[in-house]
Amino acid sequence: MRHRVGFNRLDRKTSHRKAMLRNMVTSLFRYERITTTKAKALEARRIADKMITRAKEDTVHSRRIIAKDIGDKEILNKLFTEIAPMFQERAGGYTRILKLGQRQGDAAEVVLLELVEKTEDKKEEKKKAKKKAPKKAAEAAAE
Amino acid sequence: MAVPKYKTSKARTRTRKSINMKLVAPKLVECSTCGNKVLPHRVCPKCGFYRGKQVLNLEDIG
């Protein structure tokens, strides 16, 4: 029985929906935060979260599975080498949805879909760690 | 077949519907950062803060 296991078809044909969600997830990994409607965000997040979980294990097999949906090699590489490692300790819940309000025109609820951790923050942390490390080394040498 | 004997008057229709036609004012809360009235669970459109964190840089959007 497959009862009550559904998803939002978003009023689109399968091919249209698939293409759109692929594009959205690719954009999410590229920019790390995208503005969209709530319904679309919830669907895109399902896919994105599953992809990140898959990408935690960097093997040819998992790369091929994800490459079915992410055509951009640069983004695919980013997912495996930058995004997935950030979430290694986190068991799910990699994305966050923040409500922004209603859109003029159709009053659709607009939200911000973002990765809980940003690669930029990680890079800054590394820089800080590197800056701190030489100082400590210097202090240790002085003592 | 049973059929209504009288047409339902506008007054009767509207009285019946009145309970659902009531307009409800949105419940607003104060933004914890700027004090602006905002809808609960939404990012403040004035300052771009949500739960004490800057999540939106309004200058970037313009």
Backbone of each chain as ProteinMPNN parsed JSONL, in Angstrom:
{"seq_chain_A": "MRHRVGFNRLDRKTSHRKAMLRNMVTSLFRYERITTTKAKALEARRIADKMITRAKEDTVHSRRIIAKDIGDKEILNKLFTEIAPMFQERAGGYTRILKLGQRQGDAAEVVLLELVEKTEDKKEEKKKAKKKAPKKAAEAAAE", "coords_chain_A": {"N_chain_A": [[0.836, -1.203, 0.0], [0.501, 2.142, -0.837], [-0.367, 4.3, 0.564], [-1.089, 7.656, 1.456], [1.383, 8.642, 0.853], [2.579, 11.089, -0.556], [3.221, 13.866, -2.823], [3.788, 17.275, -3.76], [2.438, 18.21, -6.748], [2.64, 20.546, -7.98], [1.123, 21.677, -9.985], [2.105, 21.05, -12.52], [3.253, 19.327, -15.471], [4.91, 16.123, -15.408], [7.485, 16.214, -16.672], [7.979, 18.923, -16.846], [7.9, 19.651, -14.165], [9.997, 18.143, -13.096], [12.196, 19.181, -14.482], [12.112, 21.818, -13.605], [12.505, 21.551, -10.821], [15.014, 20.401, -10.778], [16.55, 22.486, -11.801], [16.105, 24.329, -9.787], [17.279, 23.119, -7.54], [19.909, 22.936, -8.393], [20.499, 25.651, -8.561], [20.219, 26.289, -5.883], [22.412, 24.971, -4.758], [24.386, 26.352, -6.048], [24.121, 29.114, -5.363], [23.507, 28.968, -2.707], [21.451, 30.096, -1.363], [18.108, 30.665, -2.127], [15.341, 32.524, -3.408], [11.973, 31.817, -3.376], [8.671, 30.372, -3.897], [6.639, 29.116, -1.196], [5.534, 26.528, -1.576], [7.039, 25.491, -3.704], [9.556, 25.606, -2.57], [9.379, 23.71, -0.513], [9.201, 21.332, -1.931], [11.572, 21.364, -3.419], [13.417, 21.257, -1.394], [13.131, 18.667, -0.371], [14.378, 17.134, -2.336], [16.929, 18.293, -2.409], [17.93, 17.827, 0.18], [18.07, 15.046, 0.21], [19.977, 14.688, -1.754], [22.253, 15.829, -0.604], [22.69, 14.124, 1.541], [23.294, 11.803, 0.131], [25.597, 12.687, -1.128], [27.452, 12.786, 0.851], [28.994, 10.578, 0.9], [31.62, 10.235, -1.032], [31.775, 8.755, -3.799], [32.295, 7.112, -6.965], [29.976, 5.93, -7.758], [27.891, 7.243, -6.242], [28.276, 9.781, -7.22], [27.557, 9.458, -9.869], [24.851, 8.879, -9.644], [23.821, 11.29, -8.656], [24.605, 12.973, -10.67], [22.749, 12.481, -12.565], [20.763, 14.26, -12.112], [21.95, 16.706, -11.678], [23.33, 18.594, -13.978], [25.395, 20.349, -14.311], [28.777, 20.267, -14.098], [30.507, 21.661, -12.493], [28.954, 22.47, -10.327], [28.222, 19.995, -9.377], [30.643, 19.041, -8.497], [31.16, 20.918, -6.536], [29.135, 20.315, -4.73], [29.968, 17.792, -3.798], [32.568, 18.254, -2.846], [32.575, 20.582, -1.319], [30.029, 21.308, -0.155], [28.721, 18.923, 0.921], [30.719, 17.88, 2.776], [30.566, 19.818, 4.81], [28.294, 19.138, 6.149], [28.745, 16.766, 7.33], [28.607, 15.984, 10.017], [26.002, 16.397, 10.603], [22.809, 15.028, 10.828], [20.697, 15.121, 8.617], [18.262, 17.752, 7.838], [19.431, 19.926, 6.431], [18.734, 22.201, 5.189], [17.098, 25.425, 5.334], [14.071, 27.176, 5.748], [12.884, 30.366, 5.394], [10.267, 32.542, 6.045], [9.118, 35.145, 4.005], [6.976, 36.772, 3.287], [4.075, 37.967, 1.487], [3.625, 37.826, -2.05], [3.274, 40.498, -4.335], [0.572, 40.65, -6.571], [-0.095, 37.781, -6.928], [-0.347, 37.045, -4.366], [1.138, 34.973, -3.348], [2.909, 32.974, -1.002], [6.083, 33.965, -0.226], [9.322, 32.664, 0.172], [12.554, 32.137, 1.67], [14.908, 29.905, 0.713], [17.5, 28.194, 2.089], [20.859, 26.922, 2.571], [21.794, 25.459, 5.623], [24.355, 25.754, 6.524], [26.988, 27.791, 5.278], [29.25, 27.89, 2.53], [30.922, 30.054, 2.39], [31.108, 31.008, 5.039], [32.468, 28.888, 6.14], [34.9, 29.079, 4.821], [35.837, 31.485, 5.816], [36.116, 30.813, 8.493], [38.181, 28.994, 8.306], [40.217, 30.651, 7.396], [40.485, 32.339, 9.604], [41.275, 30.479, 11.49], [43.684, 29.766, 10.419], [45.057, 32.165, 10.605], [45.139, 32.456, 13.34], [46.587, 30.253, 14.095], [49.418, 30.577, 13.304], [50.12, 32.627, 15.066], [49.848, 31.455, 17.57], [51.753, 29.535, 17.337], [53.968, 31.147, 17.18], [53.9, 32.31, 19.686], [54.308, 30.11, 21.27], [56.887, 29.5, 20.505], [58.221, 31.736, 21.48], [57.988, 31.397, 24.193]], "CA_chain_A": [[0.0, 0.0, 0.0], [1.257, 3.376, -0.937], [-1.308, 5.334, 0.986], [-0.649, 8.881, 2.142], [2.758, 8.975, 0.507], [2.365, 11.95, -1.713], [4.076, 15.038, -2.976], [3.079, 18.364, -4.415], [2.711, 18.163, -8.19], [2.899, 21.942, -8.352], [0.341, 22.036, -11.183], [2.925, 20.949, -13.731], [3.462, 17.98, -15.988], [6.094, 15.513, -14.804], [8.736, 16.68, -17.261], [8.12, 20.328, -16.466], [8.192, 19.707, -12.729], [11.334, 17.603, -12.888], [13.167, 20.15, -14.999], [12.108, 22.989, -12.738], [13.106, 21.234, -9.527], [16.449, 20.224, -11.0], [17.127, 23.82, -11.912], [16.053, 24.993, -8.481], [18.271, 22.51, -6.644], [21.221, 23.373, -8.887], [20.67, 27.042, -8.127], [20.407, 26.301, -4.425], [23.797, 24.594, -4.467], [25.281, 27.372, -6.597], [24.045, 30.377, -4.615], [23.33, 28.583, -1.309], [20.167, 30.598, -0.85], [17.269, 31.105, -3.235], [14.036, 33.042, -3.042], [10.961, 31.14, -4.176], [7.423, 30.281, -3.142], [6.72, 28.111, -0.145], [5.24, 25.2, -2.108], [8.191, 25.046, -4.488], [10.682, 25.426, -1.657], [9.223, 22.458, 0.226], [9.51, 20.232, -2.842], [12.988, 21.429, -3.778], [14.181, 20.884, -0.215], [13.13, 17.204, -0.28], [15.392, 16.622, -3.251], [18.242, 18.805, -2.019], [18.38, 17.137, 1.384], [18.447, 13.68, -0.146], [21.221, 14.759, -2.516], [23.37, 16.096, 0.306], [22.942, 12.872, 2.255], [23.968, 10.92, -0.825], [26.911, 13.232, -1.478], [28.387, 12.655, 1.97], [29.915, 9.516, 0.528], [32.122, 10.648, -2.349], [32.192, 7.619, -4.618], [31.895, 7.25, -8.368], [28.574, 5.518, -7.83], [26.985, 8.302, -5.792], [28.432, 10.902, -8.14], [26.774, 9.187, -11.077], [23.423, 8.989, -9.32], [23.456, 12.697, -8.552], [24.829, 13.606, -11.969], [21.522, 12.337, -13.351], [19.912, 15.43, -11.891], [22.715, 17.952, -11.741], [24.097, 18.536, -15.206], [26.55, 21.238, -14.227], [29.857, 19.537, -13.428], [31.093, 22.526, -11.48], [28.087, 22.407, -9.154], [28.308, 18.624, -8.879], [31.894, 18.979, -7.762], [31.003, 21.739, -5.341], [28.3, 19.557, -3.796], [30.723, 16.7, -3.184], [33.808, 18.644, -2.176], [32.419, 21.699, -0.384], [28.77, 21.341, 0.605], [28.48, 17.707, 1.71], [31.599, 17.754, 3.945], [30.129, 20.707, 5.887], [27.167, 18.543, 6.868], [29.142, 15.405, 7.703], [28.19, 15.702, 11.392], [24.575, 16.687, 10.755], [21.981, 13.962, 10.277], [19.477, 15.677, 8.035], [17.951, 19.142, 8.157], [20.529, 20.745, 5.893], [18.215, 23.435, 4.607], [16.253, 26.239, 6.204], [13.109, 27.986, 4.998], [12.472, 31.555, 6.13], [9.137, 33.164, 5.357], [9.371, 36.565, 3.742], [5.744, 37.534, 3.16], [3.3, 37.624, 0.31], [4.033, 38.463, -3.305], [2.302, 41.35, -5.014], [0.121, 40.037, -7.803], [-0.887, 36.583, -6.687], [-0.377, 36.822, -2.923], [1.797, 33.712, -2.999], [3.841, 33.125, 0.104], [7.461, 33.931, -0.706], [10.233, 32.225, 1.221], [13.976, 32.043, 1.384], [15.385, 28.541, 0.957], [18.956, 28.32, 2.166], [21.618, 25.881, 3.249], [21.984, 25.856, 7.014], [25.729, 26.243, 6.621], [27.419, 28.401, 4.02], [30.663, 27.637, 2.248], [31.672, 31.282, 2.69], [31.403, 31.017, 6.476], [33.487, 27.872, 6.373], [36.181, 29.596, 4.335], [36.285, 32.495, 6.78], [36.576, 30.106, 9.691], [39.49, 28.426, 8.006], [41.17, 31.758, 7.361], [40.709, 32.75, 10.988], [42.042, 29.416, 12.14], [45.046, 29.849, 9.907], [45.669, 33.369, 11.176], [45.384, 32.21, 14.76], [47.588, 29.195, 14.256], [50.801, 31.074, 13.307], [50.352, 33.406, 16.283], [50.039, 30.514, 18.676], [53.051, 28.905, 17.102], [54.968, 32.154, 17.505], [53.891, 32.437, 21.147], [54.944, 28.899, 21.804], [58.311, 29.62, 20.215], [58.741, 32.779, 22.359], [58.094, 30.835, 25.54]], "C_chain_A": [[0.866, 1.247, 0.0], [0.376, 4.537, -0.49], [-0.604, 6.489, 1.684], [0.836, 9.159, 1.937], [2.672, 9.833, -0.745], [3.403, 13.027, -1.837], [3.27, 16.084, -3.721], [3.437, 18.381, -5.896], [2.905, 19.558, -8.766], [2.204, 22.345, -9.656], [1.149, 21.973, -12.467], [2.976, 19.496, -14.187], [4.788, 17.442, -15.431], [7.394, 16.101, -15.341], [9.027, 18.124, -16.854], [8.571, 20.442, -15.003], [9.622, 19.234, -12.462], [12.392, 18.61, -13.307], [13.269, 21.338, -14.06], [12.819, 22.696, -11.425], [14.607, 20.997, -9.649], [17.137, 21.574, -11.048], [17.182, 24.495, -10.557], [17.132, 24.447, -7.549], [19.681, 22.909, -7.07], [21.503, 24.807, -8.437], [20.923, 27.118, -6.63], [21.848, 25.961, -4.08], [24.769, 25.657, -4.979], [25.294, 28.606, -5.689], [23.857, 30.175, -3.116], [22.108, 29.19, -0.655], [19.365, 31.095, -2.043], [15.929, 31.598, -2.697], [13.012, 32.394, -3.967], [9.645, 31.119, -3.398], [7.518, 29.106, -2.175], [6.524, 26.711, -0.716], [6.437, 24.646, -2.871], [9.371, 24.764, -3.583], [10.588, 24.081, -0.948], [9.572, 21.265, -0.656], [10.998, 20.193, -3.179], [13.842, 20.945, -2.612], [14.241, 19.366, -0.055], [14.265, 16.63, -1.097], [16.784, 17.036, -2.781], [18.78, 18.052, -0.807], [18.838, 15.716, 1.065], [19.782, 13.672, -0.884], [22.408, 14.96, -1.601], [23.725, 14.829, 1.075], [23.71, 11.903, 1.368], [25.407, 11.377, -1.048], [27.915, 13.13, -0.345], [29.415, 11.568, 1.688], [30.388, 9.803, -0.895], [32.67, 9.444, -3.114], [31.722, 7.858, -6.049], [30.409, 6.931, -8.51], [27.645, 6.653, -7.41], [27.097, 9.527, -6.688], [27.577, 10.695, -9.388], [25.289, 9.338, -10.812], [23.018, 10.454, -9.281], [23.642, 13.422, -9.879], [23.634, 13.434, -12.902], [20.688, 13.61, -13.256], [20.665, 16.75, -11.931], [23.652, 17.88, -12.933], [25.386, 19.324, -15.137], [27.665, 20.567, -13.417], [30.47, 20.346, -12.287], [30.291, 22.427, -10.179], [28.149, 21.016, -8.526], [29.555, 18.476, -8.004], [31.811, 19.761, -6.459], [30.201, 20.986, -4.283], [29.123, 18.511, -3.063], [31.918, 17.18, -2.381], [33.634, 19.761, -1.159], [31.183, 21.585, 0.491], [28.62, 20.116, 1.512], [29.415, 17.57, 2.918], [31.189, 18.64, 5.122], [29.079, 20.04, 6.765], [27.484, 17.136, 7.372], [28.612, 15.02, 9.09], [26.675, 15.788, 11.571], [23.751, 15.593, 10.085], [20.663, 14.527, 9.766], [19.242, 17.11, 8.472], [19.048, 20.077, 7.682], [20.048, 22.08, 5.363], [17.277, 24.136, 5.579], [15.309, 27.039, 5.305], [12.678, 29.142, 5.885], [11.361, 32.235, 5.351], [9.381, 34.658, 5.206], [8.092, 37.387, 3.686], [5.031, 37.151, 1.888], [3.714, 38.456, -0.887], [2.903, 39.337, -3.82], [1.838, 40.602, -6.251], [-0.717, 38.801, -7.561], [-0.923, 36.191, -5.218], [0.212, 35.464, -2.536], [2.78, 33.955, -1.863], [5.276, 32.936, -0.399], [8.383, 33.563, 0.455], [11.675, 32.243, 0.73], [14.38, 30.615, 1.708], [16.899, 28.591, 0.974], [19.575, 27.115, 2.839], [21.896, 26.37, 4.664], [23.403, 26.364, 7.235], [26.189, 26.727, 5.256], [28.905, 28.113, 3.786], [31.511, 28.866, 2.567], [32.072, 31.342, 4.156], [32.529, 30.053, 6.783], [34.864, 28.389, 5.978], [36.738, 30.625, 5.315], [36.828, 31.854, 8.04], [37.984, 29.558, 9.483], [40.561, 29.502, 8.018], [41.522, 32.191, 8.776], [41.583, 31.741, 11.703], [43.501, 29.482, 11.715], [45.775, 31.037, 10.51], [46.051, 33.136, 12.625], [46.556, 31.25, 14.946], [49.04, 29.719, 14.259], [51.122, 31.853, 14.584], [50.674, 32.494, 17.443], [51.409, 29.859, 18.568], [54.174, 29.858, 17.52], [55.083, 32.312, 19.022], [54.632, 31.272, 21.789], [56.464, 28.97, 21.633], [58.957, 30.618, 21.171], [58.948, 32.228, 23.763], [59.277, 29.877, 25.607]], "O_chain_A": [[1.834, 1.363, 0.752], [0.379, 5.611, -1.093], [0.366, 6.291, 2.415], [1.468, 9.832, 2.752], [2.692, 9.321, -1.864], [4.349, 13.095, -1.053], [2.195, 15.798, -4.247], [4.602, 18.546, -6.256], [3.294, 19.709, -9.924], [2.657, 23.258, -10.346], [0.913, 22.747, -13.395], [2.773, 18.569, -13.403], [5.667, 18.209, -15.038], [8.294, 16.445, -14.575], [10.166, 18.49, -16.561], [9.474, 21.204, -14.659], [10.358, 19.854, -11.695], [13.357, 18.859, -12.583], [14.363, 21.81, -13.752], [13.638, 23.491, -10.965], [15.377, 21.342, -8.753], [18.173, 21.782, -10.416], [18.167, 25.148, -10.213], [17.814, 25.205, -6.859], [20.539, 23.185, -6.232], [22.605, 25.128, -7.992], [21.74, 27.914, -6.167], [22.444, 26.593, -3.207], [25.846, 25.843, -4.413], [26.36, 29.082, -5.297], [24.029, 31.114, -2.338], [21.764, 28.844, 0.475], [19.873, 31.851, -2.871], [15.454, 31.138, -1.658], [13.163, 32.417, -5.188], [9.522, 31.772, -2.362], [8.364, 28.224, -2.321], [7.275, 25.798, -0.372], [6.805, 23.482, -2.71], [10.106, 23.799, -3.794], [11.592, 23.386, -0.796], [10.171, 20.298, -0.187], [11.607, 19.124, -3.219], [14.87, 20.298, -2.815], [15.272, 18.827, 0.348], [15.015, 15.767, -0.639], [17.706, 16.22, -2.758], [19.954, 17.682, -0.774], [19.853, 15.244, 1.578], [20.613, 12.786, -0.682], [23.454, 14.339, -1.788], [24.898, 14.498, 1.244], [24.663, 11.262, 1.811], [26.321, 10.558, -1.143], [29.106, 13.362, -0.552], [30.548, 11.621, 2.166], [29.632, 9.63, -1.852], [33.866, 9.157, -3.079], [30.861, 8.701, -6.303], [29.688, 7.57, -9.275], [26.712, 6.992, -8.14], [26.112, 10.236, -6.891], [26.957, 11.629, -9.897], [24.551, 9.861, -11.648], [21.974, 10.82, -9.821], [22.921, 14.375, -10.177], [23.51, 14.141, -13.901], [19.997, 13.986, -14.203], [20.072, 17.797, -12.19], [24.661, 17.176, -12.891], [26.356, 19.006, -15.824], [27.523, 20.33, -12.217], [30.891, 19.801, -11.266], [30.853, 22.317, -9.089], [28.131, 20.874, -7.303], [29.522, 17.874, -6.931], [32.318, 19.332, -5.423], [30.536, 21.011, -3.098], [28.996, 18.356, -1.848], [32.254, 16.591, -1.353], [34.439, 19.89, -0.237], [31.254, 21.74, 1.711], [28.417, 20.25, 2.719], [28.957, 17.181, 3.993], [31.419, 18.291, 6.28], [28.976, 20.324, 7.958], [26.587, 16.405, 7.791], [28.216, 13.876, 9.313], [26.132, 15.311, 12.568], [23.967, 15.27, 8.917], [19.633, 14.412, 10.429], [19.926, 17.624, 9.358], [19.535, 20.916, 8.439], [20.846, 22.984, 5.116], [16.741, 23.532, 6.508], [15.702, 27.516, 4.241], [12.171, 28.936, 6.988], [11.488, 32.477, 4.15], [9.791, 35.34, 6.145], [8.112, 38.577, 4.001], [5.34, 36.128, 1.276], [4.098, 39.619, -0.764], [1.731, 38.969, -3.751], [2.656, 39.972, -6.922], [-1.891, 38.751, -7.928], [-1.458, 35.142, -4.86], [-0.169, 34.879, -1.522], [3.404, 35.013, -1.78], [5.628, 31.882, -0.927], [8.246, 34.075, 1.566], [11.952, 32.351, -0.465], [14.218, 30.161, 2.84], [17.52, 28.985, -0.013], [18.914, 26.383, 3.576], [22.195, 27.545, 4.879], [23.632, 27.281, 8.024], [25.837, 26.159, 4.222], [29.705, 28.097, 4.721], [32.67, 28.745, 2.964], [33.208, 31.676, 4.49], [33.425, 30.348, 7.574], [35.853, 28.179, 6.679], [37.933, 30.644, 5.609], [37.846, 32.276, 8.588], [38.847, 29.646, 10.356], [41.651, 29.318, 8.559], [42.69, 32.384, 9.111], [42.511, 32.101, 12.426], [44.417, 29.288, 12.514], [46.946, 30.944, 10.879], [47.116, 33.547, 13.085], [47.393, 31.42, 15.833], [49.817, 29.34, 15.135], [52.227, 31.765, 15.12], [51.625, 32.713, 18.194], [52.115, 29.66, 19.556], [55.173, 29.456, 18.117], [56.177, 32.429, 19.575], [55.447, 31.429, 22.698], [57.221, 28.55, 22.508], [60.081, 30.41, 21.628], [59.933, 32.537, 24.434], [59.541, 29.296, 26.659]]}, "seq_chain_B": "MAVPKYKTSKARTRTRKSINMKLVAPKLVECSTCGNKVLPHRVCPKCGFYRGKQVLNLEDIG", "coords_chain_B": {"N_chain_B": [[-40.839, 15.316, -5.88], [-39.201, 17.062, -3.302], [-39.418, 20.539, -3.098], [-38.245, 23.85, -2.588], [-40.53, 26.221, -1.249], [-40.46, 28.935, -1.176], [-38.45, 31.578, -2.44], [-35.119, 32.101, -1.254], [-34.475, 34.911, 0.622], [-32.36, 37.804, 0.071], [-31.569, 38.881, 2.475], [-31.819, 36.73, 4.22], [-29.996, 34.897, 3.161], [-27.623, 36.355, 3.44], [-27.548, 36.733, 6.181], [-27.15, 34.146, 7.024], [-24.659, 33.675, 5.902], [-23.107, 35.545, 7.155], [-21.543, 34.933, 9.348], [-19.264, 33.789, 8.344], [-18.255, 35.781, 6.833], [-16.932, 37.597, 8.245], [-14.311, 39.883, 8.737], [-11.001, 39.416, 9.747], [-8.589, 40.934, 11.689], [-5.088, 40.92, 10.965], [-2.858, 39.104, 13.064], [-0.41, 40.707, 14.736], [3.038, 40.935, 15.618], [5.703, 42.423, 17.528], [8.714, 43.314, 15.965], [11.695, 41.946, 17.117], [14.026, 43.28, 16.884], [13.826, 45.88, 15.574], [11.382, 46.802, 16.427], [9.271, 47.194, 14.789], [5.954, 46.499, 13.59], [5.241, 43.235, 12.757], [4.197, 40.327, 10.82], [3.778, 37.268, 12.534], [6.412, 34.8, 12.639], [7.698, 35.592, 10.336], [10.223, 37.089, 8.268], [11.41, 40.267, 9.176], [10.29, 42.907, 7.221], [11.273, 45.459, 7.308], [13.789, 45.652, 8.596], [15.082, 43.311, 7.993], [15.693, 41.311, 9.78], [15.504, 38.211, 11.538], [14.497, 36.415, 14.252], [16.466, 37.674, 15.788], [18.635, 37.602, 14.123], [20.486, 38.82, 11.334], [19.114, 38.181, 8.419], [18.516, 38.985, 5.913], [19.905, 41.206, 3.659], [18.893, 44.258, 3.216], [19.8, 46.364, 1.719], [21.146, 45.216, -0.368], [19.131, 44.235, -1.965], [17.791, 46.499, -2.68]], "CA_chain_B": [[-39.571, 15.744, -5.281], [-39.367, 18.239, -2.444], [-38.896, 21.761, -3.703], [-38.513, 25.013, -1.717], [-41.74, 26.94, -1.619], [-40.139, 30.351, -1.333], [-37.064, 31.968, -2.741], [-34.395, 32.597, -0.082], [-34.233, 36.338, 0.438], [-30.974, 38.249, 0.219], [-31.312, 39.074, 3.904], [-31.665, 35.414, 4.847], [-28.721, 34.363, 2.67], [-26.49, 37.09, 4.016], [-27.501, 36.471, 7.626], [-26.541, 32.836, 7.182], [-23.238, 33.718, 5.544], [-22.406, 36.619, 7.856], [-20.565, 34.419, 10.301], [-18.03, 33.495, 7.621], [-17.79, 36.957, 6.088], [-16.239, 38.513, 9.157], [-12.893, 40.109, 8.453], [-10.207, 39.309, 10.968], [-7.347, 41.695, 11.588], [-3.936, 40.035, 11.133], [-2.201, 39.173, 14.368], [0.936, 41.232, 14.512], [3.941, 40.959, 16.76], [6.749, 43.417, 17.338], [10.035, 42.806, 15.586], [12.532, 42.017, 18.316], [15.188, 44.136, 16.634], [13.51, 47.283, 15.286], [10.13, 47.198, 17.043], [8.252, 47.321, 13.762], [4.932, 45.458, 13.67], [5.388, 42.263, 11.661], [3.46, 39.081, 10.94], [4.616, 36.3, 13.237], [7.169, 33.788, 11.873], [8.146, 36.157, 9.047], [11.378, 37.982, 8.339], [10.943, 41.652, 9.238], [10.583, 43.559, 5.946], [11.911, 46.758, 7.521], [15.201, 45.583, 8.956], [15.687, 42.078, 7.486], [16.109, 40.437, 10.87], [14.58, 37.169, 11.969], [14.977, 35.814, 15.5], [17.686, 38.319, 16.24], [19.743, 37.453, 13.193], [20.328, 39.496, 10.055], [19.047, 37.152, 7.388], [18.351, 39.631, 4.612], [20.525, 42.517, 3.587], [17.917, 44.999, 2.416], [20.494, 47.247, 0.776], [21.504, 44.423, -1.545], [17.962, 44.096, -2.818], [17.557, 47.854, -3.194]], "C_chain_B": [[-39.798, 17.004, -4.442], [-38.678, 19.446, -3.046], [-39.189, 22.932, -2.767], [-39.71, 25.795, -2.206], [-41.43, 28.403, -1.901], [-38.668, 30.551, -1.686], [-36.392, 32.465, -1.456], [-34.047, 34.061, -0.317], [-32.761, 36.659, 0.62], [-30.62, 38.348, 1.703], [-31.027, 37.733, 4.578], [-30.318, 34.793, 4.449], [-27.556, 35.021, 3.395], [-26.384, 36.876, 5.514], [-26.79, 35.141, 7.861], [-25.033, 32.911, 6.946], [-22.425, 34.657, 6.428], [-21.283, 36.084, 8.755], [-19.224, 34.137, 9.615], [-17.465, 34.703, 6.88], [-16.988, 37.909, 6.958], [-14.782, 38.658, 8.749], [-12.134, 40.065, 9.773], [-8.903, 40.08, 10.758], [-6.166, 40.756, 11.775], [-3.304, 40.219, 12.501], [-0.755, 39.606, 14.135], [1.761, 41.137, 15.787], [5.025, 42.0, 16.486], [8.063, 42.741, 16.956], [10.973, 42.995, 16.774], [13.71, 42.964, 18.136], [14.806, 45.605, 16.472], [12.169, 47.716, 15.864], [8.995, 47.404, 16.07], [7.233, 46.202, 13.913], [5.075, 44.516, 12.475], [4.492, 41.055, 11.9], [4.351, 38.069, 11.651], [5.245, 35.286, 12.281], [7.593, 34.283, 10.5], [9.412, 36.974, 9.298], [10.852, 39.413, 8.315], [11.285, 42.359, 7.927], [11.302, 44.903, 6.102], [13.409, 46.627, 7.771], [15.876, 44.292, 8.486], [16.199, 41.151, 8.568], [15.055, 39.374, 11.114], [15.202, 36.453, 13.155], [16.35, 36.35, 15.88], [18.885, 38.171, 15.329], [19.444, 38.219, 11.91], [20.295, 38.426, 8.977], [18.956, 37.757, 5.994], [19.088, 40.948, 4.663], [19.687, 43.365, 2.648], [18.588, 45.911, 1.408], [20.87, 46.508, -0.508], [20.34, 44.347, -2.528], [17.604, 45.437, -3.439], [16.117, 48.291, -3.188]], "O_chain_B": [[-40.521, 17.908, -4.861], [-37.517, 19.387, -3.449], [-40.281, 23.0, -2.203], [-39.891, 26.009, -3.405], [-42.056, 29.03, -2.756], [-37.79, 29.791, -1.28], [-37.016, 33.167, -0.661], [-33.413, 34.414, -1.312], [-32.012, 35.9, 1.235], [-29.533, 37.958, 2.13], [-30.116, 37.616, 5.398], [-29.601, 34.241, 5.284], [-26.642, 34.36, 3.889], [-25.285, 36.839, 6.067], [-25.955, 35.01, 8.756], [-24.24, 32.308, 7.669], [-21.196, 34.58, 6.453], [-20.227, 36.701, 8.897], [-18.17, 34.237, 10.244], [-16.348, 34.663, 6.365], [-16.436, 38.898, 6.476], [-14.107, 37.672, 8.452], [-12.579, 40.612, 10.781], [-8.208, 39.886, 9.76], [-6.209, 39.883, 12.642], [-3.223, 41.329, 13.027], [0.007, 38.946, 13.428], [1.233, 41.247, 16.894], [5.231, 42.406, 15.342], [8.463, 41.736, 17.545], [11.035, 44.075, 17.362], [14.321, 43.399, 19.112], [15.372, 46.476, 17.133], [11.84, 48.9, 15.799], [7.882, 47.749, 16.467], [7.58, 45.09, 14.31], [5.035, 44.95, 11.324], [4.077, 40.788, 13.028], [5.555, 38.019, 11.397], [4.671, 34.961, 11.242], [7.823, 33.481, 9.595], [9.636, 37.48, 10.398], [9.96, 39.739, 7.532], [12.457, 42.409, 7.551], [11.87, 45.422, 5.141], [14.206, 47.394, 7.229], [17.099, 44.174, 8.563], [17.046, 40.296, 8.308], [13.862, 39.608, 10.919], [16.318, 35.942, 13.06], [17.26, 35.603, 16.238], [20.002, 38.55, 15.682], [18.302, 38.265, 11.454], [21.323, 37.83, 8.654], [19.289, 37.101, 5.007], [18.918, 41.724, 5.603], [19.76, 43.211, 1.429], [18.017, 46.204, 0.358], [20.908, 47.094, -1.59], [20.524, 44.388, -3.745], [17.165, 45.502, -4.587], [15.81, 49.411, -3.598]]}, "name": "protein", "num_of_chains": 2, "seq": "MRHRVGFNRLDRKTSHRKAMLRNMVTSLFRYERITTTKAKALEARRIADKMITRAKEDTVHSRRIIAKDIGDKEILNKLFTEIAPMFQERAGGYTRILKLGQRQGDAAEVVLLELVEKTEDKKEEKKKAKKKAPKKAAEAAAEMAVPKYKTSKARTRTRKSINMKLVAPKLVECSTCGNKVLPHRVCPKCGFYRGKQVLNLEDIG"}
